Amino acid sequence: MLKVSIISLILIFSFVANAGYERRQKIQNQRIEKNISSGNLNEAEAARLQKGQAKVEEKAQNFEANKEEAKSDGVVTRDEKKQLVRQRTSVKRTQNRQSERVKHNSDDNK
């Protein structure tokens, strides 16, 4: 019963977290595109920000793949859970840093 509860909690949390992640990524990309089209970002700044967005996306995809692998046998071990928590935290931190970079560049170029 405990195993089922842990898997259920991971699924629920990942669904909620994924919705927020996708919304945030969409906003970030829109902000970058807006600043490119308005001329507020030069090519180098835009490339750096887009590279950062790609890094966030890659980390998120790795997290999703590892989460599916952990659930594949129906049992999420303590070590698998720790790894998933560390990866989720890493994705969030990378996304937060990237968000600050985009906001900073937007504010600097106004």
Secondary structure, 3 states (H helix, E strand, C coil): CHHHHHHHHHHHHHHHHHHHHHHHHHHHHHHHHHHHHCCCCCHHHHHHHHHHHHHHHHHHHHHHHHHHHHHCCCCCCHHHHHHHHHHHHHHHHHHHHHHHHHHHHHHHCC
